[in-house]
């Protein structure tokens, strides 16, 4: 599989929603001032409508994308009936969003209770907020794919396409697999993989790109001295892979690093 023009256009549109939503929510967080109980309620009034709007935008874009994808594959137009309330807000986790977005504040309070500096406590809270918001945006996407997929019997499976300049090794491994559309879920908090519904005359099997899968495991083993097909001995979510690094090809780093070249990466020997 590879990204088509339609995929890229859809990916860019969703990326724009992510950037706008996360930017506005982050600015609200940093501008609170005290992060006490009263600020929780102020944050809810300001940020929750922005988050819900972002989720609904992602869901609408995803439904439209899948309609166009179906037309390209099947040759016929197919309009879907999607209730946005079933793929956004409380429907994402079956938990009140107000409770979910109180968790970054609890992160700050817990850190302060452990005598962590205020700046560090706020950084932890901001990171928790970003992770939750990204996950909810991706959940809006995956829930929509599941709902819409049920209305598109021509599509049987889902595959993941990598969009970013950098992706975690776990997502890269997932991109070598096929999944049943009813089993679709985000790979990890903050995952932004593009999800495609696909059809096949016969089941291609779980692994659809054996060569790429082995290259990923070999690269991890070369860098760390070990790899793990079961994903327990090595946390593949924390291994960052540059998808295209010019003449070098894929290079590895670790979550939290922002690298631009081989000299910026420190791998254990």
Beta strands, then each sheet from edge to edge (+ up, - down):
strand 1: 157-161
strand 2: 166-168
strand 3: 179-180
strand 4: 194-198
strand 5: 239-242
strand 6: 251-254
sheet 1: 3+ 1- 4+
sheet 2: 2+ 5- 6+
end
